[in-house]
C-alpha cells in the first residue's frame, strides 16, 4: 500500500502545473493583455500577403519591414511557420507566424495559462469591419481567440480601436458591427467572455486624443451611450481608452469638458501611457502622482481605473517605412526593470486591475510573448530580450498578476 501511494505521488508530481481557469465574472484582480492578432503571411488563408510585417510598397525583405522584435518560432510546428526572405546568422531561414492559424493562437493562450496571465482584450479596428475581406480575416482571428480562450480557460473581451476611423464611422459602423457580433456570433454568450459587475465588457479605445483624429467626442459619446443603454444591445460594462492626461485635459488630451462627460458615462477609464515616460524613475513618478490622482477621481465618481503598463518601446523599422528616423530601442526594457517598476508602483497605489500593452505587438516593440534573442541579421536591425529567456516577460507579467491578487486579498 505504501509503495503504491509513493508511485501515485510521483505520478501527480510529474504532471505539469497549470493555472486554474481565470474567473470571467470580474476584472478585479486581473491583468489583461492587448492582443492585436493583425499579422498576415502569404498562404495563411487571408489573401493579404505580408501584413504588419511588410515595409514600403507592400514588400517584406531585409531593409524593408515594420517591426523591431522577431517572434521566437522555436516551439512552432512546421504548419505554423511562414518562411521569409530574412536569414539568421547561421544562414537558416527566419520564419514568422500568422494568427489566422488556430494552432498558433491556441499556443499563445497556452502560454498565458502556463504563466497565470488572465486574458486579453482582442483589438478590433473599426476600419477592418467595413470591407468583407478585412472582416473575414478579423472574424477568423476572433474565432481562434474564442476557441483558445475556452480551451485554456483564459478570458477575452472585444476592444474597438477607433484609430483611423472617420467621423461618419462613429458610431454607426461600430454599432452595426456590435449588433452583428451579438446576433450572429453571440460572443457574449461565451463561457470565458469577460464580464464585470454582471455585465459583458466591451472596450472602446482612442477617445479624446489631440492628434487630429477624424471623429468627434460628440459621436464617441453617442457610441458609449448606445453600448451602455440600448434596450437590446446595451447593458454592457464599457471600458474606454483615453489620453494619459485626460483628467486635467492637457498635453496629449483634448481640452473639452465633453471628454469628462464621456468618462462619467463609461464604467472603466484606462489612460494610454505608451511612450509618455521612459525610465523606471519616471514610471514610478507617474504612478505616484498622475495615476494616484486618476484613481482617486475615478473612485470618487464610482468608476474603475485601469492603468496601462508596457515593457519598453521601439519602432525604428516602422518609422523608417514612413520616412521618419526613430532610435532603435527607444525606451529600453532594462531586463524587465522598467516593466516591474510600473507593476510594483501601481499595485502599491491601490490598482484593482491592470492592462498589459501588449501581448503580440512587435511593431512598436511592446510585445511580452516569446521573442527571439537570435533575430535575422542584415539590413534591418532588431532588438532582443537581452539574452533573457524568451518567456521572461510572460513570467514577469504572470507573477505581477499573482501579486495583484494577493494584495487585494490582504487589503480586503
N, C-alpha and C positions, 0 to 999 in steps of 0.2 A: 504493500500500500504506500509506504513512504517513498519507495523508488518511483512508482507511478506518479505520485504527486510531484516529485522532483522534476520529472520529464515534462509534465504539464506546465509547470512554472517556466521551464526553459523554453517551451514552445511559445507561450504568450510573450515572454521577454524578447523573443526574436522577431515578433511581429512589428511592423512599422507603427510608430505612434502618430496618429493623425488627429487633428483638432476635431472636436465635435462640430456639428452644423452650427453656423452662425445664426443668431436669433433675428429673424426677419421682421419682428414686431416693433423694433425701436432703433433709432440711430444713436441713442445714448450709449456711450462706451465703445463706439465703433470708430475704426479707421477705414475710410472708403477711398479707393484709388480711382482716379480718372482713367478710363480705358478708351483709347482712340479707335482702334480697330480699323485704321484707314489705309493700311499698306496693301498694295496690289502688285502682282507679278504676272508676266505673260504665262498663260497656261493655268491660271488659278480659277478659271471659270467666269471671271468678271468681265473679260474683254477690255480691261482698262490699261493693260500694259504695266509699265513701271510707274506706279502712283505713290507719291510720298517717299520714293527712293530717287526719282529722276531729277535731273538738273534742267538746264536750259534746253528749249525745243523738244522736251519730252525724252531726251537722251539720258541714258544711265551708263556712265563709263568713268574710268579714273579721270579726275579733274572736273567732273560734271555730275554731282549728286547733291542731295539736300538734307543730309543727316550727319551727325557728328559721333554717334555711338553705333558700333556694329553689334548686332544681336549675336549672342552665343548660340550656335547651332549644333553644338556637340551632342546634345541629347535628342535631337530631332531625327526621326526616321527619314528614309530616302524620299517617301511620298510627301514629306513636309518641306523639302528643300527645293529652292529655286536658284539655279546656277546664275552667276553674274559675270560680267567681264573683269571683275576685280580678282587679284591674286594675293595670297598670303606670302610671307617671306620665303617659305619653302617651295613656292611655285604652285601650290594647290589652289583650286578654285574656291573662291569665297561664296557661300550661299546665304540667302535670306529667306524669310518666311512670308506667309500671307494668312491673315485671319479669315480669309474665305475658306480655308481648310479647317474643318471642325476639329480634327485631331489636335491641331496646334492650339486652338482656343481651349479645348479641354485640358491640354497640358498646362497652359497658363493658369487656369483655375486650380489645377492640382498643385502648382507651386504656391498659390495663395493658401490653399488648405494646409499644405505641409508647413507653412510659416505663420499660421494663425492670422492671416490677413482677412478681414471680414467680407469684403466685396467691392463692387465697382459702381461708379456712375458711368453708364455707356453713353459716349458722345454721339449725338445725332445732329449733324449740321443742317440747318434749315434748307440751305441750297441743295442738299443731296436728296431732298424729298420731292422735288418738283419734276424731275425727269425720270422716266420709268427705269432706264438702265441704272442710274445712280441709286434710285430707291431699291431696286432689286438687290444691288450689291450690299446696301446697308441692311436690308432685310436678312440677307444671308448671315452677316455678322451678328445681327440681333438674335437670330435663331440659334446660332452657335453659342452665343453667350447664355441664352436661356437654358439650353441643354447642359452646358458646362456648369452653370450655377446649380442646377438641380442635381447633377451627378456628384458634385463635390461639396454641396452644402454651403455655398457662398451666396451672399445676397447680391442683387443688382437692381438698379433703378435707371430710368431714362433721364438723360440730360440733353435738353435742346441747347445747342450753341448757336447764337444769333450772328456770329461773325460772318460778314459778307452779305448779310440779308439786306434787302431794300425795304423801304417803309411800307410798300403795299403788301409785303410778305408777312408783316407783323400787324395784327395777329392771325390773319386768315389762313396762311399756309400752315402755321403750326397747329391751329385749331383743326383744320381738315386732316392733318396727319395724325393728331392725337385721337380723333374720332375713329380713324381707320385702325389704329393700333388697339383701341378698346373694342370696337365692333368685330373686326376681322381676326385680329391676333390674340385678343383677350389677355394682354400681357399682365395686367394687374391681378389676374386670377392665378398666376404662377405661385407655387408654394414658397419660392425664395425671392419673390419680388419684395423689395424693401418697403416697409411701412413705418409710420411714426405717428404716435397718438391715434392709432386705429385707422389711419388713412394711408393710401398709396402715396409714395414720394415721387414727385416729378420736379426736375430742376430746370431752370432757365438761366443760361449763362450769357453775360455780356450786356448788362443793363447799367447805364449811367456813365459810361466811359467818355472822356472828352477827346477821342481820337477820330473825329469826323465820321462816325458811324452813320449809315444812311437809314436809320429808323428812329422814331421819336419816343420819348418817355411816355407820351400820351398813349401810343399804341402798345407799349410794353405793359402799361397799367391795365389796358383792356384785356390783354392776354392773361395776365396774372389773375384778374377778376374772373375770367372765364374758368380757368383751371381750379380756382377756389370755389366758385359759387354756382356754376351751371348746374341745373337740376338733374341732368343726365350724365354729363361727362366731367363734372366738377367734383367737389368733395375730396380734394387731394391735399396733402401736405406739400407746400410749394417752397422749394429752396431756390434762392436767386444768387447768381454770381455777379458781384458788384465791384467797383474800384476799391483799392486799398484805403483811400482817404474819403470814403463815402460819407462818413458821419459829419466831417467838417466841410465837405463838398469843396475840396481844394486839390491841387496838384493833378492827379490822374482822373479826377471826378468832375462831372458837370456840376456847375453851381446853379442848381434848380431845385426848389423845395419839392417838386413833384417826385424826385428820387426818394425822399424820405417817406412820402405817401405810399410809394410802391413797396418799400421795406415794411411799412406798417401793415400793408395788405397781405404780404407774404408771411411765411412761418419761420424760415431759416435764412439768415444773412451770412454770406460767405465771401469775404473780400479776397480778391485775387492779388497775391503778393509776389508773383514770379518776377524777378529782376528788380524788385523795389529795395532790396538790400543785398549785400554780397559777402559779408563776413559773419562769423559767429557772434561777435560783439554787437554788430548792427542788428542781427536777427534777435538777439536777447533784448536789446533796447526796444525794438518794435513790439515784442510780446509784452514787455513790462510797461509800455506807455500806450501806444495806439490800440493794440489788441485788448489790453486790460480795460480801457475806456469803452471800446466797442462792445465788449462782453457786458459791461455794466449797463450800457444803453439798451442792449437787447433784453437783458434781464428785467430792466425797469418797464419795458414796453411789452413784455410777455412773448419775446421772440427767442429762438435758439440762435447761437453763434457758432459757426463752423469755420474755424481758421484753416488756412491753406499752408502746407509746408512743401518744400521742394529740396532735392538733394544737391543741386548745383545747376549750372546753366551754360550751354554752348550751342551757338547756331552759326558757326563760321561758314560751313558749306552751304547752308540755306541762304544766308545773306549774299554769298557770292553769286548765287543764281539770280539774285535781284540787283546785281551790280553794286552792292554795298560791301564794304570791308568790315568784318567783325572779328574780334580777337578769339582765337580758339581757346576753349576752357575759360570763358569769360568770368564765370563765378565758380571757383574751384570747389570740389567736394571735400577736400582735406581728409580723405579716407573716412568719410562718414561724420566727421566732427560738425560740419555745417548743418546737416540734417538733424543729428542727435541734439544739438543745441536748441533747435526750433521745437522739437518734441518736448524736451525737458522744460523749456520755458512755458509753453502753452499749457502743459499738464499742471505745472506749478501754479499757473494763473487761474486754474479752475475750468479749463476747457472740458466740455462733456462729450465732444465728438470732434474728429479731425479729418480733413480732406488731404490725401496724399496726391500731389501732382508729380509725375503721372506714372502709370504702370508701364506703358509701352511707347512713350514719347521720346523717340531717338532723334527727331528732327531738331528739337531745342535742347537736347541733352539732359532732360529731366527724368528719364526712364529709371525705374527701380528693378525691372525684371532682369533676367540673366543676359549680361552683355560681355563681350569678348575682351580679353587682355591681349589678344593676338589678332588685331584687325588687319585688313589688307594694307599693303604698302604701295607707294606710288604717289601720284599727283594729288590725291585727295587725303588730307590729314584727318585722323580720328583720335578722339580721346579714349581713355580706358578706365577701368576701375582701379587703376594704380596698383595692380598686382594683387588686389584683394580677390577672394573667391567670387565667382560670378553670382552667387546667391547672397552676397554680403548685405545688399540693401533690402532684399526680401526679408532676411533675418532681422535686420535693424528695425524695419517697419513692423514686423510681427511682434518683436519684443516691446516696441513702443505701444502697440495696441494692448498688450497684456498689462503693461504698466498703467495705462489709462484706466483699464477696467479695475485694477487693484486700487488705484487712487479713489475712484468713485465709490467702490465698496467700503473703503475705510471712512470716507467722508460721510457716507450715509449710515 
